[in-house]
Amino acid sequence: CISSAASDVYKRQIFYNDRIARHKHSRGGRPLLRGENVLRRTPRYDMYAQARREMTLREIGPQRFRSEIGLYYEDFQIGNIYEHRPGRTITEADNTQFSLMTMNYHPLHCDAHFASQTEFGKMLVNSGLTIAIVLGMTVPEVSGQAIANLGFQEIKLVAPVFAGDTIYAESEILAKRESKSRPGQGVVTVRTRGLRQDGVEFMIFERSALVRSRADAEANPTNY
């Protein structure tokens, strides 16, 4: 359930501008009241941010809270898009270590002299690494409450990524359905896009995951 303490934390943040404004402006000879905003009304996305923030914090005792990862099945709405944060800046060390660890010895990933003579002009980041990072970025929203990752469809690599690039990801909810064989769980399908810091899309894929509901989580408690 939504805790009053979590709600208070969020309210303190969304009224941050108001508190600053009260020091700089007045209305009718009195300070601005809490909730009055001379700059703007609270935008609609703040309501979604509040719901998202409160879903990640659960009260388990007096003045004690436990963080939660991922959305439950009933939280997903078809058409919603989640922008995953933080981003990740990829270094040459990331690229080299991942390539060697996974036994991918293609010189484009580890030989700068070779790469300088190709059409790219420098070393490429291993696409296996970018897939892993983008997938990991989606977990806090998409699959933190998943029982199983069911599969991927149409992984497309449409632009290069180089060391020094910062990558981001966003996921759109395409479909959801309750499981017929596993009560209290459901299948959620998303389309995820990987984006460089310049806004260029470098990757897109679809995947499906089996996600539990809150009722299922309560019936099968863990230390989360």
Order of alpha helices (4+ residues) and beta strands (2+ residues): alpha-alpha-beta-beta-alpha-beta-beta-beta-alpha-alpha-alpha-beta-beta-beta-beta-alpha
